[in-house]
Amino acid sequence: MSLYGPLDPNFDSAIAALNIKRIANYQTPQEYPANWGGLVAAILDLNWGQASTGPQPPTWIQNDEDYNVLPSEGALWFDTRQGRLFCYANDGWYQTNGGDGYATVRETEPPIPIDGQFWLNDITKELEIYDGEVFLPVESALYLKKTILEGVLNASADYNEFKTNLLALL
């Protein structure tokens, strides 16, 4: 046995060691030429991807809203602010369970929000969305408060009057 275990100190053994790691990571071993080019190719082909945790995606510069280096396709990032796992695909980070529409539920605004993030105030029951600068209430032009609808109903003597009053309100 040599100083390096069952492997010899040469290109073939270095490539064999990388193939052992490939097998350990459920990948098929590959054949490479026994030279520097083959060794470099074997290392680059490992493609075990990127994984990161933190409050923002890896290599992202918040001030520039850009990346030092674009993430690799399939890179994983666990957002510690929201407790959600994301995968980089095509042009951006996507939540792995497809639940990008879920709201953060808490009494106060999330401390480090991301564009498009929903926040449901669990005290007031108001839903808001982050536009990149502030949280804005999610509203609908067709939203009617219960008290307004009750007023229209109480001011109506019959169905036709209720319909007329309701249409005038809208």
C-alpha positions as CSV (number, residue, x, y, z in Angstrom):
1,M,0.0,0.0,0.0
2,S,1.3,3.4,-0.9
3,L,1.4,6.6,1.1
4,Y,-2.0,7.6,-0.4
5,G,-3.9,4.4,0.5
6,P,-5.0,2.1,-2.3
7,L,-4.5,4.9,-4.9
8,D,-1.2,5.8,-6.5
9,P,0.0,9.5,-6.8
10,N,-0.8,9.9,-10.5
11,F,-3.6,11.2,-12.8
12,D,-5.4,7.9,-13.0
13,S,-5.6,7.6,-9.3
14,A,-6.8,11.2,-8.9
15,I,-9.5,10.6,-11.4
16,A,-10.4,7.3,-9.7
17,A,-10.7,9.2,-6.4
18,L,-13.1,11.7,-8.0
19,N,-15.1,8.8,-9.5
20,I,-15.3,7.2,-6.0
21,K,-16.9,10.5,-4.8
22,R,-19.2,10.5,-7.8
23,I,-20.5,7.0,-6.8
24,A,-20.9,8.2,-3.2
25,N,-23.1,11.0,-4.6
26,Y,-25.2,8.6,-6.7
27,Q,-23.6,9.6,-10.0
28,T,-22.2,7.3,-12.7
29,P,-18.4,7.1,-12.8
30,Q,-16.9,8.6,-16.0
31,E,-13.7,8.0,-18.0
32,Y,-11.2,10.8,-18.5
33,P,-7.7,11.0,-20.1
34,A,-4.9,10.6,-17.6
35,N,-3.6,14.2,-17.8
36,W,-4.3,17.7,-16.5
37,G,-7.1,18.3,-18.9
38,G,-8.8,15.0,-17.8
39,L,-8.4,15.9,-14.2
40,V,-9.9,19.4,-14.6
41,A,-12.8,17.9,-16.7
42,A,-13.4,15.3,-13.9
43,I,-13.6,18.0,-11.3
44,L,-15.9,20.2,-13.3
45,D,-18.2,17.3,-14.1
46,L,-18.8,16.6,-10.5
47,N,-21.6,19.2,-10.7
48,W,-22.9,18.7,-7.2
49,G,-24.5,22.1,-7.4
50,Q,-24.6,24.9,-4.9
51,A,-26.5,25.1,-1.7
52,S,-26.6,28.1,0.7
53,T,-28.5,29.4,3.7
54,G,-29.0,33.0,4.7
55,P,-31.2,36.0,4.5
56,Q,-30.5,36.6,0.8
57,P,-29.5,34.4,-2.2
58,P,-25.8,33.5,-2.6
59,T,-23.7,36.1,-4.5
60,W,-26.6,38.6,-4.6
61,I,-25.7,42.2,-3.9
62,Q,-28.8,43.9,-2.4
63,N,-27.7,47.4,-3.2
64,D,-27.3,46.7,-6.9
65,E,-30.1,44.0,-7.0
66,D,-27.7,42.0,-9.1
67,Y,-25.3,39.1,-8.7
68,N,-21.5,39.0,-8.6
69,V,-21.8,35.5,-10.2
70,L,-25.1,34.1,-11.5
71,P,-26.2,31.1,-9.5
72,S,-25.9,27.7,-11.3
73,E,-29.0,26.2,-12.6
74,G,-30.5,24.0,-9.9
75,A,-28.7,25.8,-7.0
76,L,-30.5,25.6,-3.7
77,W,-30.9,28.4,-1.1
78,F,-32.7,28.2,2.2
79,D,-34.1,31.6,3.1
80,T,-33.6,32.0,6.8
81,R,-36.0,35.0,6.9
82,Q,-39.0,33.0,5.7
83,G,-37.9,29.4,6.5
84,R,-38.3,28.3,2.9
85,L,-36.2,26.4,0.4
86,F,-35.7,27.9,-3.1
87,C,-34.2,26.5,-6.3
88,Y,-32.6,28.7,-9.0
89,A,-34.2,27.9,-12.4
90,N,-34.0,29.8,-15.7
91,D,-34.2,33.4,-14.5
92,G,-34.8,33.4,-10.7
93,W,-35.3,31.7,-7.4
94,Y,-38.5,29.7,-7.1
95,Q,-39.9,28.2,-3.9
96,T,-39.4,24.4,-4.1
97,N,-43.0,23.5,-3.0
98,G,-44.5,25.9,-5.5
99,G,-46.0,28.0,-2.6
100,D,-44.7,31.4,-3.7
101,G,-48.1,32.8,-2.9
102,Y,-48.0,32.0,0.8
103,A,-48.0,35.0,3.2
104,T,-45.8,35.6,6.2
105,V,-48.1,35.7,9.1
106,R,-47.1,37.8,12.1
107,E,-48.1,41.0,14.0
108,T,-45.3,43.2,12.6
109,E,-43.8,43.6,9.1
110,P,-41.2,41.1,8.1
111,P,-37.8,42.8,9.0
112,I,-36.1,42.1,5.6
113,P,-38.8,41.7,3.0
114,I,-38.4,40.7,-0.6
115,D,-40.2,42.1,-3.6
116,G,-43.7,40.6,-4.0
117,Q,-43.7,39.1,-0.5
118,F,-47.1,38.9,1.2
119,W,-47.6,39.7,4.8
120,L,-50.8,38.9,6.8
121,N,-51.1,40.9,10.0
122,D,-52.4,38.3,12.4
123,I,-54.0,40.9,14.6
124,T,-55.8,43.2,12.1
125,K,-56.2,40.4,9.5
126,E,-55.0,42.8,6.8
127,L,-53.1,41.4,3.8
128,E,-50.3,43.5,2.4
129,I,-47.7,43.1,-0.4
130,Y,-44.1,44.4,-0.5
131,D,-43.5,46.5,-3.7
132,G,-39.7,46.8,-3.2
133,E,-40.0,49.9,-0.9
134,V,-43.0,49.5,1.4
135,F,-45.8,47.1,2.2
136,L,-49.1,48.2,0.5
137,P,-52.5,46.9,1.4
138,V,-54.0,44.4,-1.0
139,E,-57.4,45.9,-2.0
140,S,-60.1,45.3,-4.5
141,A,-62.3,47.9,-6.2
142,L,-65.2,45.5,-5.5
143,Y,-64.5,45.2,-1.8
144,L,-67.5,46.1,0.3
145,K,-67.5,46.4,4.1
146,K,-70.2,44.6,5.9
147,T,-71.6,47.8,7.4
148,I,-72.0,49.4,3.9
149,L,-73.8,46.4,2.6
150,E,-76.1,46.2,5.7
151,G,-76.9,49.9,5.1
152,V,-78.0,49.3,1.5
153,L,-80.0,46.3,2.6
154,N,-81.7,48.2,5.5
155,A,-82.5,51.1,3.1
156,S,-84.3,48.8,0.7
157,A,-87.9,47.9,0.9
158,D,-87.8,45.0,-1.6
159,Y,-85.5,43.2,-4.0
160,N,-85.8,45.7,-6.8
161,E,-85.0,48.6,-4.6
162,F,-82.1,46.6,-3.1
163,K,-80.8,45.9,-6.6
164,T,-81.1,49.6,-7.5
165,N,-79.4,50.8,-4.3
166,L,-76.6,48.2,-4.7
167,L,-75.9,49.1,-8.3
168,A,-75.8,52.8,-7.4
169,L,-73.2,52.0,-4.7
170,L,-71.0,50.2,-7.2
